[in-house]
Amino acid sequence: MYFIKDNFVQFWFRFIFPYQSYLEIDNLTFVEKKIRNELVYHVTNVFEALSQKIMYKINLPFVLERCGRWWDKDTEIDVIGVGANDQIIFGECKWSENIVGLSILKELEIKSKKVIWGSKNRTEYFILFSKSGFSKDLILLQKEKDNLFLVNVTEF
C-alpha cells in the first residue's frame, strides 16, 4: 500500500483536486459540505499515523523496534509494535466524541489473538489512544494491570 505522508497534500487530493470544477464556478457550498462531512475520516487517519510515531516516545517496558498497522481480510489493528525479546503491543486509536471504555479494550484483545507472531509465550501489551478520554472503569483497570497504557490526545 502507498500513502502520501504530507497531511496537507493528502487533504488537497481528497477535498480540493476532485472538486476543482465546483470551486472554479464558485460552488463553495458543495465543497464545504463535503469537507464538513468527511473531514473526520481524514483526521482519523492522521491521528492513527501520529499515534504510531508517539509509540517510540512512550515509556514502554521494552524497546520498540518496529511499529505500524496490521490487518488481514477480516480484522485491522491500528497500531502494533514489536520488541526484540518476544514483546508485542497492540493499539487502538479512537478519534471520537465518545470516551473509550472497556469494550474497546476487549475488542482489541480479541483482535490480538489473530496476530501470529513470536512464540506462544510472547509478552503482550495493550495501548489505547483517545481524543475524548477514558471511562472510569478503564482507568481503574489500568492501575491494576502493568500491560495496559492509556494515552489521551492532550498528551501528544
C-alpha positions as CSV (number, residue, x, y, z in Angstrom):
1,M,0.0,0.0,0.0
2,Y,1.2,3.5,-0.8
3,F,0.3,6.6,1.3
4,I,1.0,10.2,0.9
5,K,2.9,11.3,4.0
6,D,2.2,15.1,3.8
7,N,-1.1,15.8,5.5
8,F,-1.7,19.0,3.5
9,V,-1.2,17.1,0.2
10,Q,-3.5,14.4,1.4
11,F,-6.1,17.0,2.2
12,W,-5.7,18.6,-1.2
13,F,-6.1,15.3,-3.1
14,R,-9.1,14.3,-1.0
15,F,-11.0,17.6,-0.9
16,I,-9.7,20.1,-3.4
17,F,-8.4,18.3,-6.5
18,P,-11.6,16.2,-7.1
19,Y,-13.9,19.2,-6.7
20,Q,-11.9,21.8,-8.6
21,S,-14.7,22.4,-11.1
22,Y,-17.1,23.2,-8.3
23,L,-14.5,25.7,-6.9
24,E,-13.9,27.3,-10.3
25,I,-17.6,28.1,-10.6
26,D,-17.8,29.3,-7.0
27,N,-20.0,26.5,-5.8
28,L,-18.3,26.6,-2.4
29,T,-21.3,25.3,-0.6
30,F,-21.0,21.8,-2.1
31,V,-17.3,21.6,-1.4
32,E,-17.7,23.0,2.2
33,K,-20.4,20.4,2.9
34,K,-18.2,17.6,1.5
35,I,-15.3,18.7,3.8
36,R,-17.6,19.0,6.8
37,N,-19.0,15.5,6.3
38,E,-15.7,13.8,5.6
39,L,-13.0,15.7,7.4
40,V,-13.3,13.4,10.4
41,Y,-12.1,10.5,8.3
42,H,-9.1,12.4,7.2
43,V,-8.3,13.5,10.8
44,T,-8.7,9.9,12.0
45,N,-6.0,8.7,9.6
46,V,-3.7,11.5,10.7
47,F,-4.4,10.6,14.4
48,E,-3.5,6.9,13.7
49,A,-0.3,7.9,12.0
50,L,0.7,10.3,14.9
51,S,-0.2,7.5,17.4
52,Q,2.3,5.2,15.7
53,K,5.0,7.9,15.9
54,I,4.2,8.6,19.5
55,M,4.7,4.9,20.4
56,Y,8.5,5.5,20.1
57,K,8.3,8.2,22.7
58,I,6.2,6.4,25.3
59,N,7.9,4.9,28.2
60,L,7.2,1.2,27.4
61,P,8.8,-1.6,29.4
62,F,10.7,-2.8,26.3
63,V,12.5,-1.2,23.4
64,L,10.2,-0.8,20.5
65,E,11.9,-2.0,17.3
66,R,9.1,-1.6,14.7
67,C,5.7,-0.1,14.7
68,G,2.9,0.1,12.1
69,R,-0.6,-1.2,11.3
70,W,-1.7,-4.8,10.9
71,W,-4.6,-6.3,9.0
72,D,-6.0,-9.4,7.4
73,K,-9.1,-10.0,5.4
74,D,-11.4,-9.5,8.4
75,T,-9.5,-7.6,11.1
76,E,-7.5,-4.4,11.4
77,I,-5.3,-3.2,14.3
78,D,-4.5,0.5,14.2
79,V,-1.1,0.2,15.9
80,I,1.1,-2.7,16.5
81,G,4.7,-2.7,17.7
82,V,7.3,-5.4,18.4
83,G,10.4,-5.7,20.6
84,A,13.4,-7.9,20.3
85,N,12.5,-10.3,23.1
86,D,9.2,-11.6,22.1
87,Q,7.3,-8.5,23.2
88,I,4.3,-7.1,21.3
89,I,2.0,-4.2,21.8
90,F,-1.5,-3.8,20.3
91,G,-3.1,-0.4,20.0
92,E,-6.5,1.1,19.1
93,C,-6.9,4.8,18.1
94,K,-10.3,6.4,18.7
95,W,-10.9,9.9,17.3
96,S,-14.4,10.3,18.6
97,E,-16.5,12.4,20.9
98,N,-17.2,9.3,23.0
99,I,-14.9,8.3,25.8
100,V,-13.1,4.9,25.4
101,G,-14.4,2.2,27.6
102,L,-13.7,-1.5,28.5
103,S,-15.5,-2.7,25.4
104,I,-12.8,-1.2,23.1
105,L,-10.1,-3.0,25.1
106,K,-12.0,-6.3,25.0
107,E,-12.3,-6.0,21.2
108,L,-8.6,-5.3,20.9
109,E,-7.7,-8.3,23.0
110,I,-9.9,-10.5,20.7
111,K,-8.2,-9.0,17.6
112,S,-4.8,-9.6,19.1
113,K,-5.3,-13.3,19.1
114,K,-5.4,-13.3,15.3
115,V,-1.9,-12.0,15.1
116,I,0.6,-14.8,14.6
117,W,3.9,-13.5,15.7
118,G,6.5,-14.7,18.2
119,S,6.2,-17.7,20.5
120,K,3.2,-18.9,22.5
121,N,4.8,-17.2,25.5
122,R,5.1,-13.8,24.0
123,T,4.6,-10.8,26.3
124,E,1.6,-8.8,25.2
125,Y,0.8,-5.2,26.0
126,F,-2.2,-3.0,25.0
127,I,-2.4,0.7,24.4
128,L,-5.4,2.8,23.7
129,F,-5.3,6.3,22.2
130,S,-8.3,8.6,22.6
131,K,-9.4,12.1,21.7
132,S,-12.0,12.2,24.4
133,G,-10.6,10.4,27.3
134,F,-11.3,7.1,29.1
135,S,-14.1,5.6,31.2
136,K,-13.5,5.4,35.0
137,D,-13.6,1.6,34.9
138,L,-10.9,1.5,32.2
139,I,-8.7,3.9,34.2
140,L,-9.2,1.7,37.3
141,L,-8.2,-1.4,35.3
142,Q,-5.1,0.3,34.1
143,K,-3.9,0.8,37.7
144,E,-4.2,-2.9,38.2
145,K,-2.6,-4.0,35.0
146,D,1.0,-3.3,34.1
147,N,0.5,-4.2,30.4
148,L,-2.2,-1.6,29.7
149,F,-1.4,2.0,28.6
150,L,-3.9,4.8,28.0
151,V,-2.9,7.9,26.0
152,N,-5.1,10.9,25.7
153,V,-4.7,13.3,22.8
154,T,-3.7,16.0,25.2
155,E,-0.5,14.1,25.9
156,F,0.5,14.5,22.2
